[in-house]
Amino acid sequence: MTAAAAYSAGAVARRLGVAVTTLRTWHQRYGMGPSLHEPGHHRRYTEQDIERLETMQRLIVQGVAPHEAARWALRSAAAPATVSSSFVTDAAASSRGLYRAALRLDAPAVRQRVAAAVHELGVVAAWDQVLRPVLAAIGDRHAATGALVEVEHLVSGCVSAVFGAVPRPDPTVPSRILLACADEEQHSLPIEALGAALATACVGTRMLGARVPPTALATAVRRTGPAAVLVWSQLRTTGDPAQLSPVLDAAWRPLIVAAAGPGWDVAALPVGVSAPSTLTEALALLTSVVN
């Protein structure tokens, strides 16, 4: 092995666009560390090590849980960029089981099934394939009958608790992403999912939650100086593009201002506002600004 093929942790961190502390975390938790040992020196990363790390990164961005992404990357440096069906659970069966537990108001079973989906599929895939469909089904039934309010509240609470339990980055990792709901928007679970997914990629966030007035959002941006801001709108009644103006007009504006969710009229958004159509797109957009 030549010296040119050996890389320090700092060099690999710059190449991947992550913090050195992230590399250490991946090494300690998932065994994704350097394999080259030179007597008298720290261990060094090889090109093969870096290929595995890049594969892990790609899978995490696609919504795969980090431990599963690492396991797949360690199998082969040439792992495909998509998730193998060999370790993706049956999302439809998971949804049915979660829905039945929800109707029984079986809170422990609901939380266990939510946690299992996140563990097996990763945050984003679990949200898209299991959690959101169940919440939508409950919402549709409520709209038709006026029932299941208590069921929706129970499931939402369990989902929020599981997302909140996802380990956050080390406190030394700066929080450069700001997540908020639009003014009067109460549907905060999508940005909670996004925050948890970013955490699995060792990206720090600040979460303002539901119903954030434009003045409060602008104040938070001014006080924290985030690299990116994402505002979620679920309903057309909350997707007024004018509420983004205080952030866009600020003397110091974030590199990325994103409007996500079905409540926005994309054609009416101000120039310079990104509009990711899925959580996967939002995750890729936000991670790009810190890489």
C-alpha positions in Angstrom: 0.0 0.0 0.0 1.5 3.3 -1.0 1.4 6.5 1.1 -0.9 8.1 -1.5 -3.5 5.5 -0.8 -3.7 6.2 2.9 -5.9 9.0 4.2 -6.2 10.7 7.6 -9.6 11.1 9.3 -9.5 14.8 8.5 -8.8 14.2 4.8 -11.7 11.7 4.6 -14.0 14.0 6.5 -13.3 16.8 3.9 -13.8 14.4 1.0 -17.1 13.2 2.3 -18.3 16.5 3.6 -18.9 15.4 7.2 -17.4 16.3 10.5 -14.5 14.2 11.9 -16.7 13.5 14.9 -19.2 11.9 12.5 -16.5 9.5 11.2 -15.6 8.6 14.8 -19.3 7.9 15.6 -19.6 5.6 12.5 -16.4 3.9 13.5 -17.4 3.3 17.1 -21.1 2.4 16.5 -21.0 0.6 13.1 -17.4 -0.6 12.6 -16.9 1.8 9.6 -13.4 2.8 10.6 -10.0 2.9 8.9 -8.4 -0.5 8.1 -4.8 0.5 7.4 -2.4 0.4 10.3 1.1 1.9 9.9 3.5 1.3 12.9 3.9 4.5 14.8 1.0 6.3 13.2 -2.8 6.6 13.6 -4.9 4.2 11.6 -5.5 5.4 8.0 -8.4 5.1 5.6 -7.9 3.3 2.3 -9.8 3.9 -0.9 -11.9 0.8 -0.2 -12.7 2.3 3.3 -13.9 5.5 1.6 -16.0 3.6 -0.9 -17.8 1.9 1.9 -18.4 5.2 3.7 -19.8 6.7 0.5 -22.1 3.8 0.1 -23.3 4.2 3.7 -23.9 7.9 3.1 -26.0 7.3 0.0 -28.1 4.7 1.8 -28.7 7.0 4.8 -29.8 9.8 2.5 -32.3 7.4 0.9 -33.8 6.7 4.3 -32.0 3.5 5.4 -31.2 3.3 9.1 -27.4 3.9 9.7 -26.8 0.4 11.2 -28.4 -1.2 8.2 -26.6 1.1 5.8 -23.3 0.2 7.4 -24.1 -3.5 7.3 -24.8 -3.4 3.6 -21.8 -1.2 2.9 -19.5 -3.6 4.7 -20.7 -6.5 2.6 -19.2 -5.1 -0.5 -17.5 -1.8 -1.6 -19.6 -2.0 -4.7 -23.0 -2.2 -3.0 -25.8 -0.7 -5.1 -27.1 2.8 -4.4 -30.6 1.4 -3.7 -31.9 -0.5 -0.8 -31.7 -4.3 -1.2 -35.0 -6.1 -0.8 -33.1 -8.6 1.4 -33.4 -6.3 4.4 -36.5 -4.3 3.7 -39.5 -5.4 5.7 -42.9 -5.9 4.4 -44.2 -2.4 4.7 -47.8 -3.3 3.8 -47.9 -5.9 6.6 -46.4 -3.4 9.0 -49.0 -0.8 8.1 -51.8 -3.3 8.7 -50.4 -4.3 12.1 -50.0 -0.7 13.1 -53.5 0.2 12.0 -55.1 -2.7 14.0 -53.1 -1.8 17.1 -54.1 1.9 16.7 -57.8 1.0 16.5 -57.4 -1.0 19.8 -55.8 2.1 21.3 -53.0 -0.3 22.3 -50.3 2.4 22.9 -47.4 0.0 23.8 -48.1 -2.0 20.6 -48.4 1.1 18.5 -45.1 2.5 19.8 -43.3 -0.9 19.4 -44.5 -1.1 15.7 -43.5 2.4 15.0 -40.1 1.9 16.5 -39.7 -1.4 14.6 -40.5 0.3 11.3 -38.0 3.1 11.9 -35.4 0.5 13.0 -35.8 -1.7 10.0 -36.5 0.8 7.2 -34.9 4.0 8.3 -36.8 7.2 9.3 -37.8 8.4 5.8 -38.8 5.1 4.3 -40.7 4.2 7.5 -42.6 7.5 7.3 -43.4 7.2 3.6 -44.2 3.5 3.5 -45.8 2.7 6.9 -46.5 5.7 9.1 -48.0 8.3 6.7 -50.3 5.8 5.0 -51.7 4.7 8.4 -52.2 8.3 9.5 -53.9 9.1 6.2 -56.2 6.1 6.5 -57.2 7.3 10.0 -57.7 10.8 8.7 -59.9 9.6 5.8 -62.1 7.6 8.1 -62.4 10.6 10.5 -63.4 12.9 7.5 -66.1 10.4 6.5 -67.5 9.6 10.0 -66.2 12.1 12.5 -64.7 9.3 14.5 -61.1 8.2 15.5 -59.9 11.5 16.8 -58.5 9.7 19.9 -56.9 7.1 17.6 -55.1 9.8 15.5 -53.9 11.5 18.7 -52.5 8.3 20.1 -50.7 7.4 16.9 -49.3 10.9 16.4 -48.0 10.9 20.0 -46.3 7.6 19.6 -44.7 8.5 16.3 -43.5 11.8 17.8 -42.0 10.0 20.7 -40.1 7.5 18.5 -38.7 10.3 16.3 -37.7 12.2 19.4 -35.8 9.1 20.7 -33.6 8.9 17.7 -30.1 9.7 18.9 -29.0 13.2 18.1 -25.5 14.2 17.0 -22.8 15.0 19.6 -23.4 18.5 21.1 -20.2 19.7 19.5 -21.8 19.3 16.0 -23.3 22.7 15.1 -27.1 22.9 14.4 -27.1 24.6 11.0 -30.6 23.5 9.9 -33.8 25.2 11.1 -37.1 23.3 10.7 -40.5 24.9 11.3 -44.1 24.6 10.4 -45.8 27.4 8.5 -48.0 30.0 10.3 -51.0 28.2 11.8 -49.8 24.8 10.5 -50.3 22.1 13.1 -49.0 19.1 11.2 -45.5 18.9 12.6 -44.8 15.1 12.2 -43.2 15.5 8.7 -40.5 17.9 10.0 -40.1 15.7 13.1 -39.4 12.9 10.7 -37.0 15.0 8.8 -35.2 16.1 11.9 -34.8 12.5 13.0 -33.5 11.5 9.6 -31.0 14.3 9.6 -29.9 13.2 13.1 -29.1 9.7 11.8 -26.8 11.4 9.3 -25.2 13.3 12.2 -26.6 16.6 11.0 -27.7 18.9 13.8 -31.0 20.8 13.6 -33.2 23.2 15.5 -36.9 22.4 15.5 -39.4 25.2 16.1 -42.4 22.9 15.6 -46.0 23.8 14.8 -47.6 27.2 14.1 -44.6 29.4 13.7 -45.5 33.1 12.9 -43.4 34.8 10.2 -42.0 37.3 12.7 -40.9 34.5 15.0 -39.3 32.6 12.1 -37.4 35.6 11.0 -36.2 36.3 14.6 -35.0 32.7 14.9 -33.1 33.0 11.6 -31.5 36.2 12.8 -30.5 34.9 16.1 -29.1 31.5 15.0 -27.8 32.1 11.5 -28.7 28.7 10.0 -27.3 27.5 6.7 -30.7 26.3 5.6 -34.4 26.8 6.6 -37.2 24.5 5.7 -40.9 25.5 6.3 -43.6 22.8 6.1 -47.1 23.5 5.0 -49.6 20.6 5.0 -52.8 22.5 4.1 -53.5 25.1 1.4 -54.8 27.5 4.1 -51.3 27.7 5.7 -49.2 27.8 2.5 -49.1 31.6 2.0 -45.8 32.4 0.2 -45.7 35.9 1.8 -44.7 34.4 5.1 -41.3 33.6 3.7 -40.6 37.2 2.8 -39.1 38.2 6.2 -36.5 35.4 5.8 -35.8 36.2 2.2 -35.5 39.9 2.8 -33.2 39.6 5.8 -29.8 41.2 5.7 -28.3 37.8 6.3 -30.3 35.1 4.6 -29.7 31.3 4.7 -28.0 29.6 1.8 -31.2 27.5 1.3 -34.8 28.5 2.0 -37.1 25.6 1.3 -40.9 25.3 1.3 -42.0 21.7 1.7 -45.3 20.0 1.9 -48.5 19.8 -0.2 -49.8 23.1 1.2 -47.6 25.3 -1.0 -48.4 26.5 -4.5 -45.0 25.9 -6.0 -45.7 28.2 -8.9 -46.4 31.1 -6.5 -43.2 30.7 -4.4 -40.8 33.6 -4.5 -37.6 33.3 -6.6 -34.9 31.5 -4.7 -37.1 29.3 -2.7 -36.5 25.5 -3.1 -39.5 23.2 -3.2 -38.6 19.6 -2.5 -41.5 17.3 -3.3 -40.6 14.5 -1.0 -38.8 14.0 2.4 -36.1 12.2 0.5 -35.5 15.3 -1.7 -35.6 17.5 1.4 -33.1 15.4 3.1 -30.7 15.5 0.2 -31.2 19.2 -0.2 -30.5 20.0 3.5 -27.5 17.6 3.8 -26.0 19.2 0.7 -25.6 22.6 2.5 -23.6 21.1 5.4 -21.5 18.8 3.2 
